[in-house]
Amino acid sequence: MTSQASDASALTDQTVQALSGNPASVSPTDGASLIDSWISSLGDSPIASDLSSLKSALQSSSPDSQEISSLLMSLSQQTSAAASQAGGGAQGSLQQLASALESFGKQIQ
């Protein structure tokens, strides 16, 4: 496994773990930090654009839970699509991430 693949796997695991808990236990600062890591990893992509929007929504003085939920659902769909095109172990990890994003999005509606 390359270092980049290993880093992506660790980031995926870290994100799934953060999303698996109670939404109230994840601070906007924690979310923004994870988002920055993903944006750095993904570069210029549609997913990175949605992540930037999510970061802005989280850092708002009065975060809109409906907007955040909608962005999480969009990210879940994009991640699921990426999982279907991924190979090997990445496919399962990405599908797990997509499920965690969807579940978290539903919890904060």
N, C-alpha and C positions, 0 to 999 in steps of 0.2 A: 504494500500500500504506500502510495506517495505521501509526502508530508502534507500536500494540499488536500488530498482525500482524507487523510487522518484528521486534519484541522476541521474540515467540513463535517465529518462524522461526529467529532467532539462537540461542535457547535449545534448540530442537530440534536444530539443527546441532551445538551444543556437547555435548549429551547423546549424540548418535549417535557423535561423535568419541571421547568418553570411554569409551563402551561397546564401541567397535570394537577397543580394544587388549587387552592381556593383563589379566585380572582382577587379578592381583597388582600391576599398576602403578597401579591406582586405589585411593587411600586412602579409608578411611571418612570422613575430613574432607572430601575432594573430593566424595564422594557426598552427604554431608549438605548441603554448600553448593548443589549442583545441586538437591537435593530441596527445600530452602528456596525456591529461585527458582521451581520448579514450583508449590509450594503457594501462593506469593504470586500467581502468574499464574492459577491455577485457582480460587482461592477455596474455597468450601464445596462439595465434590463427592465422590462415591464414590472417584474416582481420588485426590483429595487425602488422603482417609482412609487409603487403602492406602500412599500415599507417606509419611505420618506413621508408619505401622507399619514401613515399610522403614527409615526414618531411625532409629527406636528400635532396630531389630534391628542396624543397622550400628554404632550407638554402644554396644551392649552390651559388657560387659567380656569376654565370650567369645561373639562372633557365631556364630550357628547357620547354617551354609551351606545346610542344607535349607530353613530358614524363609526365608532371603533369596532362594533360588532360587524357592521357591513364590510369594513376593510379586512377584518379577520376572515370573514367568509370568502371574500375574493382571493385572499392569499391562500386559503385552504384549497380552493378550486385550482389555482395556478400550480400549487405544490403537488396536488394530485395528478394534474396533467404532466408535470415534470417527472413524477414517479413512474408514470406509464411508459415514459421514454427512457428511463434510466435502466442500467443493467446491474446485475449482481446484487450485492448487499445494499446498495444505495436505494434500490427500489423499495424495499421494505422499510428502511429508515425514513424515506421521504413520505411514504404512505402513512406511517405512524405520525409524522409531523403534521401532515394534512389533517388527520383525524383530531389531533390535539388542538390545532388552530380552530377547527370547526366547533369542537366541544367548548373551548374557551369562549369563542364568539357567542355561542348560544347561552352560556352562563351569565354573560354580562348584559344581555338584552333587557 
